[in-house]
Amino acid sequence: MKKINGETILRKLGEAIMLDEERFQPLRSRSVFEMLVATILSQNTSDKNTARTIRRLRETIGITPQSISNAGLLELKSAIRSSGLYNVKARVLKKLARIVIKNYGGNFEKVLEKPLDEARRELMSLPGVGPKTADVILLFAGGKKTFPIDTHVFRVSRRLGLIGLKDSYEDARGKLMKTFPPESYLKAHLLLIEHGRKTCGARRPLCSGCVLLEYCSFGQEFLKRKTRKP
């Protein structure tokens, strides 16, 4: 079995997956608060539902700490209903908005000016914000050197042997940050997600067409099992 490194993954997946180069740059067009709201709304739902919900929230209430804090709870629930778990998410968004107003004067951009570890702790102290959400904000909005891990990144990384089956989020994050060059964290994150969506699926992985098959013991075993079936 050939060993694989971060540069090989970036090259192989980069050749196979065509992504807009603009996606490899930090996203500074939206406020940190809006990105927090979007990541909270995206939890346990599809990208399509998230996009629809954000659009409706922007049109009916607005996505600022002030507008969400001033909105009625029932009005907010109605605006985000399509995101799923809207009762819980509405309460989380209200708490988040009030904290940002009280502690940051409504301007949460300041958190990105702090060192990575300090900014990460502050984000994770907020309601509805776990390590993955914090890392998404820091990487995408602030260009910080961190590595968010979603279900696709976990699955692909485990199958390639980059992380262990029982590794925690923090363990996996640390290993992936050592695997890939720091300047490529955003690109690696996006490529692993796309690979997990299009090729390395949870139930029906398309191993025979995978550009990383020669490095993947999981994929080779999967194909062997398929050929043994009568």
N, C-alpha and C positions, 0 to 999 in steps of 0.2 A: 504493500500500500504506500503510495507516494504521500509524503508530508506536504502540507499546504501552509502558506503564510499569507499575511494580509495583503501584500502587494500582488500576489497571484490571484487572490479572490477579486481584488479591485480590477485587475486587468481582464480576467475572464468574464466576470459579470458585466463590466463596462462595455465589452465587445458584444455581449449578447442582449443587453437591455438598453434600449434607447431612451434616455431620460433627458429632458430639457436641462441644459447646463445651468439655467437660472435657478433650478431647484437645488443646486449644490452651493448656493450662496445663502448666508443668513437672511431671514425674512424680517425686514425692518419696516415694512409698509403698514403693519398693524401694531396697535399698542400691546404692551405686555398683558394688560388686563383683558383685552379682546382675545388674545391667544390663550389665556387661562380659561376664559369662558368657553372658547371653542374646544379645548381639550377636555374640559369637564363634560360638555354636551356630547362629546364623541365616545364617552365611556359606555360600553355595552350596547353599541348600536353601529349601524353601517355608515360608511362615508357619505352615501347618498342622503340618509336621514339627517346626518349632522349638517350637511350643506343646506338642506331645506330648512332646518331649524334655525341656523344662524341667520339665514336670509329673512325669515319671518320675525325673528327677534329684533333684527336691525330695523325692519320696516315698522314694527308695531311699538316697540319700547325704546330701542337704541341699545348700544353695547358700551356703556360707560358706567363707572361706579355710581355716579349720581342718578342716572336714569333707572338702573336696576334697583338701587336702594329706594328710590321714590315710588317705584311701581308697586301696585297691589299684588299680594301673593297669588291670588286667583288669576289675575291678568298675566302674571309671569308664567304660571303653570300652563295657561292656555297657549301662550306664545311658543313654549318649548315642548309641547305635548308630543310632537313627532320624534323627539329624541329618545323616548322611552325613559322609564324611571323618573318621569318629570316631577313627581311630588318631592322626591328626595333632592333632585338636582336644583329645583327652584329654591328650596331652603338653603342649600349650599351656596348658590349664587348670591342670595340676599346677604348671608353672613360674610361672604367674601367681599362684596361691594362695601359693606359697612366698615370692615377692617381696613380696606384700602383707603377709604375716606378718612377714618379716624387716625390711623397710624402713618399714612403717607400723604395726607392732604389730597387724595384722589389721584396722585401721580406715582404710579408703581414702577415707572421706568427707572427710578433711582436704584432699584435692586440690582440692575444689570451693571451698575458702576462698581459693585463690591466684588471682592475676590470670589472665585468659584465656590469654594467650600462654604463661605459665609452666605453667599446668595442662595446656594442650594438649601442650606438649613432654614433660611427665612421662608423660602417658597414652600418647603415641606411642612412648615408650621401652620400653613393656611388650611382652612377646611376644604376637603375634596382634592388636595394636592399631595400625591404620593411621589416616590422617587422618579417614576417614569415621566409623569407630567412635569416635574421640576426640571428633569434633564431635557425634555423637549423644548421647554421655554428657554433654558439657558443656551442650548445649541442653536435653535432656530432663530430666536429673537436676539440673542446676545453674542452668538458666535463663540461661546465658551467651549473649552475643550473637555466635553463630556460625551457620554454615549448612551442615548436612550435605548431601552430594550422592550420591545413589544412581543406578542406571541410569535410572530413570524421570525423575528430576530432570534428569539430563544430556540425555536424549532430548528432553523437552519444551522445555527451555531452548534447545537448539540449534535446534530447528525454529522457535521463536519469534524467533530471532536475538538472544537475550539473551547468549549466549556463542558463541564461535567453534568450528568443527568440530574444530580441533586444540588447543583450550585444555586445559591440564593441570587436574588437580583444584584446585590452589591458584589458578590463574588464574580458573577458573570460580567458585570460592568467593568470591574478591574481587569479581567482577563482580555476582554475585547479592546480595552484602551491600550493594552500592551501589544495586542496583535496588529492593530492598524496604526499607521502614522497619524499623529495628532491632527495634522492639517487635512486629513481625509475622513475624519469622523462623520461629518454630515453626509458625504458621498457614500461611505460604507453603510451607514444606517439606511439610507434610501434604497441602495442596491439590494441589501439583504431582505428588506421588506418586499420589494418587487419580486425578487426570486422566490420568496415564500408564497406570495400570492399566485404567481404564474406557473411555477415549476415544482417547488418543494412543498406541495400541499400537505395538510395534516393527514387526510384519509387516502387520497389518490395522487401520490407524488409521481411526476412524469420523469422518472429516473433515467429512462433510456435516452432522453434528449437533453439531459443535464450537462452543462459545460464543466461541471465540477465532479462528474461521476468518478473519474480516475483517482480522486482524492477522498472519496466518500465511502467508507465501509458500510454505512447504512444502505446507501443506494445499491451497492453491489450485492449485498445480501438480499435486498428487496427483489432485485431482478432474478436472482437465483431461485428464490421461493416461487416466483411466478412461473419459471420454466419447469419447476418440479410438479406443478399442478397438472392432473390428468386432463 
